[in-house]
Structure formats: C-alpha cells, structure tokens
Amino acid sequence: MSDSAKPAPYSPLAMALEAYYQGEVASFHMPGHKQRSGRYPLADQVLGAQIWHADVSEMGGYDYLHAPQGALVEAQQLAADAFGAGETFFLVGGSTVGNLAAFLAYASDGQHVALLRGSHRSAYAGVVLTGAIPHYLPMVRDTARDGWFVADPSAIADLPDSLAMIHITRPNYYGMAVDLAPWRALADRTGAVLVVDEAHGSHFGLHPAFPRSALQEGADIVIQSTHKTLGALTQASMMHVRKGSKVNVDALKRALPMLQSSSPSVVLSLSLDLAAAEIRAEGPALFAAQLALTDHVRKAIGNIPGLDAYGPEITDGNITDYDPSKLVMDVSGLGLTGFAASAWLREHRKLYVELADHRRIICSLTLGDTQASADFLIESLQALANAPQTERQSLPALDLGIPPQALSPREALAKPMETLPLAQCTGRISAEYIIPYPPGIPLVVPGELIDAQAMQSIEAFMQAGSKMVGPADTSMQLLRVVQLSGN
Ligand SMILES: Cc1ncc(COP(=O)(O)O)c(C=O)c1O
C-alpha cells in the first residue's frame, strides 16, 4: 500500500478540527488572522497556507486545554494509553513547564527536595520559584570517558528523611539511563513523589530495543519532550502520571494553568495528538525502521578508524541502559575536540549535531530520518576523519563538590546583591549560577558559599577553557554575591 493510500491514524483533535469547519465559520474573535491564508504571501510561503486553518481557539468552540471537555479529554487519554500512563497532560510550554508544574504542585517553601546536580535549568527554576530547600545528588566522575554523566546512588544515604519530591533526570543528554529502583525505594520510604525528567526519552518503552520508560520503572510523574525524539512540534511535550500512583493529580491540574499561556496553541496540542496517533497506528514498524537505520550507521562508524560510538559496553556500574538512537561519538581518536568536529561538520557539510563537548559529538537518529539522511551522516563522518587535527581539551580531574548551602536559592536571589572582583568572593554567598560548559554542571548555585574548594574548581575549569555560563560577567572577572547584612 502506498503511503497516501494508508488509512489516516485516528486523531480526535484532527477530527474536531474537521467538525469545526463543517458549515460556514464566521470568526469575530481571536486569533486575529481569522484562519485566513492569502493575506501575506510570504507568511503562506514560509508557514504553509494550512497553518492558519489549524490555528483555531476555544473562542470558536474548540476544546480548551485548561478546561478540556471533549476531543482533548479523549486525545490525552489515548496518549496516556499509548505511553502506558494513567493520565496524560499535553504541555504547550515544553518539558520546562512540566518540570515547573511538578515543583509547584509538590514542593513548597522550606520543604526538602532531592535533585541531580546535573538537572536542567527548569528544575533549578522550580527550586527558586517554590522556595524549596534543594539537596543535590552529586554527579560521579567517569574517569574512563572523561565526564560526569550520572549521579551516585550512594548519595541517598546523605539525604534527609523527609523529602517532598525526588526529581531525577533519566536519560541524560548522552542517552544514558540509570536504574530507578533505589529512587523508587527512597520515595516509598520518605513519602516523596518521584518525578522523572524524561525529556530525551519520549520513545523509551515503546520498543524493546529502547530502555524501559520511567513509568514502567515506577516513577510517579514523567515529563517527556515529545518534540525532541518523536514527531511533535517544538515546545509540545507531555506529562504522564503513572497508573496506580498515589500522587494528587489535582495539584498538577492547578499548577499547569498558572504556568502556560491562557491561549494554548491548538496547533501544538494537535501535533501531540498526531504524534501519539502515529505511534498507536504504526509504532512498532516505525521504530523497527528507525533502529535498522541506527544499526546501519553504527556499523559504518565501526569502520571509521579513530571514531568510537558508545554502545552497550557503557552499561556498567551506575549506567544501566543506553539509548541506541543517540549516536554518542568520541572523536578524540581523530585528534579533535567535539567542538572542532561539530564546527567542521557545520562548515564543510552543513551538518548540525545535537551536542558537542570537549571530546564527543552526539547525533540523534529519529523517526524523521531516512536512508538518505543516514547515508549523508555516514559520508560526512568519513570525511570528518580527514579533518585537520585540533588542540585537545581536557577537563580538570576533579570531583564536582557541592559547596555548603547558606541560603535557599530563592532567599539568596531575593537579597540585596553586590558585584565584586572574583578574587574577593571567597567566603561569600553566591547570587549567581556558575556553570562551566563543558560539562554543563553547576559549580556554584545561588545561596551557596564560595569556599576555597569552589574557588579552585572555578579556576580549574576556566583554565581548561570551559565557557562560564550564569554570571552576568561571563569573563568571570566580576561576580554577584549576596550583600553582607549591615552593608
Ligand atoms: C533534561 C532536560 N529537561 C528538560 C528540558 C526542557 O525541555 P523543553 O525544551 O521541552 O522545554 C531539556 C531541554 O533541553 C532537557 O535537556
């Protein structure tokens, strides 16, 4: 059967849109474009005439994300079934909003929460917005692979007995996954809600070759960027609640409308429904094809001397699974840093990687790839093998310590601040994040004391050439600290 002859997968939101247009529609309300194409040829040319047609709103009687009653209830339930959840919420502000909503719903001022030191900035934002007291799980240094990828579960012993929330990121950006069992056990012991940021793992659990999903592993709430690894539009994500979880779903329902636009895009939620419909209709065949492409590329990479793609051998110790669709390639054997490899591919092949660090590049192969795109990647990597060598970068062989917390992040950010030369900041409370890239893990966050060890780490990463992110003065000559009381 040709693609065009295939029956369309069932999408309640697409059907609701069709129903909306049955008969004459006269819109005298928002959005201002009134669903009419043809007003600006350039807009039609760039966005396609159809987008205006799909961008309807609740004012015309279409279902409303903040008070779903019809098609959205069905679409979210069908998505929950497809992803194995009890309940699913469509998010139009990305997983960023999912993380914020989880914090707002389950952590409040002065409550204790545990999260990875290598969490996404939206989790850090959740800590600030709620006023929760964070307990960070330090990232372990992987000496063999020269990086900090996952947290050390033995850090559980140092956590307080009373925790409102445990927030774990799984997988990391490199597609590495950890065992959730110790975190599930901790959640059961402390009564905390177990939230998993699965932004990079929407496809997990949907094919046996992918790692099991966090829902299958017992997380209470799972947040996925459907737009990152499946077919939804950018910004379209989902938040799932596990079937049988005891979490109070009403708290999430109260939090979401506080964080998302009161005019949630129908186009974004439609794209989520269509992504879920595609999986329900053809998931196994599509994932099998994706995995066949991934295998093809992996085999070809195996024949490029100097290029090393991470595979099952990385699953030892704390890393218990890996995502085969993330091609994490160590380019140090080519005499390149990941940054130089990424720049070379961009300049010479117009090929853009997902991430580069001091020794790796990551390319992800998704349902959107084709034999042609996979072959182009292979040819480009073969060409990269002849790129001129660059100066290698190595990161400090340090344990990333966590400085003592003098104030909660929210308290620190609410205090008067002053800006001082870095050298005068030892012993002061930071009012800024100090995050070296690579590895993208904070050395200091607001409220923490810049002790001698933190200062040494800052200097070591600056010397190693890491770009400092967070401080207003990224050259790090000056730093904002909390004013001493009495000043
Ligand atoms: C681990 C992690 N969590 C959350 C997010 C936020 O996702 P979104 O872009 O869907 O808001 C990201 C984005 O890169 C991420 O890497």
The ligand as an SDF file (V2000), in Angstrom:
LIG
                    3D

 16 16  0  0  0  0  0  0  0  0999 V2000
   16.9850   17.1990   30.6820 C   0  0  0  0  0  0  0  0  0  0  0  0
   16.0780   18.2550   30.1400 C   0  0  0  0  0  0  0  0  0  0  0  0
   14.9440   18.5380   30.8010 N   0  0  0  0  0  0  0  0  0  0  0  0
   14.0770   19.4700   30.3630 C   0  0  0  0  0  0  0  0  0  0  0  0
   14.3480   20.1730   29.2160 C   0  0  0  0  0  0  0  0  0  0  0  0
   13.3680   21.2140   28.7620 C   0  0  0  0  0  0  0  0  0  0  0  0
   12.6740   20.7020   27.6640 O   0  0  0  0  0  0  0  0  0  0  0  0
   11.8080   21.6010   26.6790 P   0  0  0  0  0  0  0  0  0  0  0  0
   12.7390   22.0920   25.6390 O   0  0  0  0  0  0  0  0  0  0  0  0
   10.8060   20.6270   26.1320 O   0  0  0  0  0  0  0  0  0  0  0  0
   11.1810   22.6900   27.4720 O   0  0  0  0  0  0  0  0  0  0  0  0
   15.5200   19.9240   28.4900 C   0  0  0  0  0  0  0  0  0  0  0  0
   15.8160   20.6910   27.2670 C   0  0  0  0  0  0  0  0  0  0  0  0
   16.8160   20.6150   26.6590 O   0  0  0  0  0  0  0  0  0  0  0  0
   16.4190   18.9370   28.9620 C   0  0  0  0  0  0  0  0  0  0  0  0
   17.5610   18.6840   28.3300 O   0  0  0  0  0  0  0  0  0  0  0  0
  1  2  1  0
  2  3  1  0
  2 15  2  0
  3  4  2  0
  4  5  1  0
  5  6  1  0
  5 12  2  0
  6  7  1  0
  7  8  1  0
  8  9  2  0
  8 10  1  0
  8 11  1  0
 12 13  1  0
 12 15  1  0
 13 14  2  0
 15 16  1  0
M  END
$$$$
